[in-house]
Amino acid sequence: MSGAEVDVRQELPKPHTSNFVRSMLRQPLKVGALSPSSRHLANTLVRGMKPGSRVIELGAGTGAVTRAILDAGVRPGDLTLIEQNEEFAALLEKQFPDSNVVRANAVSLRRYLDPDAEPVDFVVSGLPLLLFPERTKLRILSQVFKSLREDGCLYQFTYGIGCPINRSTLKILGLKASLIDITMRNFPPAFTYRITRA
Ligand SMILES: C[S@@+](CC[C@H](N)C(=O)[O-])C[C@H]1O[C@@H](n2cnc3c(N)ncnc32)[C@H](O)[C@@H]1O
C-alpha cells in the first residue's frame, strides 16, 4: 500500500458514523447524536476502571465507549451493555460477543439484570438525558443506584451546558453531581458528570 493510500484512509470518517447518521435521521429523539463519541471523551468515561471492575453501559450505541472500557482492562464478562436501537444492538453483539448485550430500554434496566448479581462498580451512560422527561430520568437513576455498589459512580456525558439532571431529582434520590471534564475534541464538545451518593 502506498503512503498516499494510507493518508486517504486516515481522512475517512470514524467507523460506524454512517450507522449513526442513518439512525439519527430516522429517530433523532431516540439516538441523540450524529456521531459516535471520540476516543478523548471515551477515555474520560473510563476513569478508575481496571481489571475486576464490573460495569454497565447504558446507550452503548456502536461501541465507541465500550472499546475504551475493555481497553481499560475490564473483563468482557464483567460488562453489560444496554441498547434499545436494534441496528446498534446487533453491531454490539457482533463486536463484543463475550459481553452481555441487552436490547432494551434503560428505563426497565433492573428487569434485565440478574437479581442475585453483585452490585457493579461503574455505570457509564451515553443516554441523551436532555431529551428525556424528568420523571423518566428519576426512574432510570433510581434503578442505576440500586445496581451500583455504595461507593460506585455513574459517568454521564451531555452536550448541553449544565447537568442534564435537575437538582430536585438529585435531591429526591440523595445524589450529587460534579462536572469532571469538558471534552472539546468531540463532536459536539461534551461535558462529563460524575454522579455519586451524596
Ligand atoms: C448519544 S448516543 C451515545 C452512543 C455511544 N455511547 C457513544 O458514546 O458513541 C445515545 C445512545 O443511547 C441509545 N438510547 C437512547 N435512549 C435509550 C434508552 N431509553 N434505552 C437504551 N438506549 C437508549 C441510543 O440508541 C444511542 O445509541
The ligand as an SDF file (V2000), in Angstrom:
LIG
                    3D

 27 29  0  0  0  0  0  0  0  0999 V2000
  -25.6060    9.8990   22.2880 C   0  0  0  0  0  0  0  0  0  0  0  0
  -25.7080    8.2250   21.7040 S   0  0  0  0  0  0  0  0  0  0  0  0
  -24.2440    7.5450   22.5340 C   0  0  0  0  0  0  0  0  0  0  0  0
  -23.7480    6.2640   21.9130 C   0  0  0  0  0  0  0  0  0  0  0  0
  -22.4080    5.7460   22.4430 C   0  0  0  0  0  0  0  0  0  0  0  0
  -22.4530    5.5080   23.8760 N   0  0  0  0  0  0  0  0  0  0  0  0
  -21.2670    6.7260   22.1580 C   0  0  0  0  0  0  0  0  0  0  0  0
  -20.8460    7.3940   23.1070 O   0  0  0  0  0  0  0  0  0  0  0  0
  -20.8320    6.7990   20.9960 O   0  0  0  0  0  0  0  0  0  0  0  0
  -27.0730    7.6260   22.6820 C   0  0  0  0  0  0  0  0  0  0  0  0
  -27.3660    6.1440   22.5910 C   0  0  0  0  0  0  0  0  0  0  0  0
  -28.3570    5.8070   23.5560 O   0  0  0  0  0  0  0  0  0  0  0  0
  -29.3300    4.9510   22.9570 C   0  0  0  0  0  0  0  0  0  0  0  0
  -30.5820    5.1440   23.7090 N   0  0  0  0  0  0  0  0  0  0  0  0
  -31.3680    6.2580   23.7060 C   0  0  0  0  0  0  0  0  0  0  0  0
  -32.3890    6.1020   24.5620 N   0  0  0  0  0  0  0  0  0  0  0  0
  -32.2500    4.8670   25.1230 C   0  0  0  0  0  0  0  0  0  0  0  0
  -32.9790    4.1360   26.0960 C   0  0  0  0  0  0  0  0  0  0  0  0
  -34.0850    4.6570   26.6620 N   0  0  0  0  0  0  0  0  0  0  0  0
  -32.5590    2.8990   26.4530 N   0  0  0  0  0  0  0  0  0  0  0  0
  -31.4330    2.3670   25.8770 C   0  0  0  0  0  0  0  0  0  0  0  0
  -30.6940    3.0090   24.9460 N   0  0  0  0  0  0  0  0  0  0  0  0
  -31.0870    4.2370   24.5720 C   0  0  0  0  0  0  0  0  0  0  0  0
  -29.3870    5.4100   21.5120 C   0  0  0  0  0  0  0  0  0  0  0  0
  -29.9160    4.4100   20.6630 O   0  0  0  0  0  0  0  0  0  0  0  0
  -27.9110    5.7080   21.2400 C   0  0  0  0  0  0  0  0  0  0  0  0
  -27.2340    4.5610   20.8440 O   0  0  0  0  0  0  0  0  0  0  0  0
  1  2  1  0
  2  3  1  0
  2 10  1  0
  3  4  1  0
  4  5  1  0
  5  6  1  0
  5  7  1  0
  7  8  2  0
  7  9  1  0
 10 11  1  0
 11 12  1  0
 11 26  1  0
 12 13  1  0
 13 14  1  0
 13 24  1  0
 14 15  1  0
 14 23  1  0
 15 16  2  0
 16 17  1  0
 17 18  1  0
 17 23  2  0
 18 19  1  0
 18 20  2  0
 20 21  1  0
 21 22  2  0
 22 23  1  0
 24 25  1  0
 24 26  1  0
 26 27  1  0
M  CHG  2   2   1   9  -1
M  END
$$$$
